[in-house]
Amino acid sequence: MARVLVVDDEALIAMMLSDLLAEYGHETVGPAHSESQALELVASTRIDAAILDVTLGDHDCFGVAEALGRRGIPFAFATGHGVHAMPDAFRERITVSKPFDFEVVRKIVDELVAPAPF
């Protein structure tokens, strides 16, 4: 079972992702609804992977993405704006489109938590 950080400012979407993760046998960390909540969890909690909503109210999640990257924690972005709206530094990262296709989310989570090949 992996511990997956969910960051989304919309409570219903965060709850839906948490339910999906539980169905897939994973534990949700959070969910965090703001960048500051997410950064606190990144600093204080064991996290194996993360799904980050790009837009968090008037802010974005890129500070959280950078913190996860520094710790070597794999993550995927979730957005309804498409990959073309991502900053160049993050365009190569896994991105899942909103509204979610549950099978796509499952595959992405599986990819994020898969053991690194030797």
Buried (B, 14 or more C-beta within 10 A) or exposed (E): EBBBBBBBBBEEBBBBBBEBBEEBEBEBBBBBBBBEBBBEBBEEEEBBBBBBBBBBEEEBBBBBBBBBBEEEBBBBBBBEEEBEEBEEEBEEBBBBBBEBEEEEBBEBBEEBBEEEEE
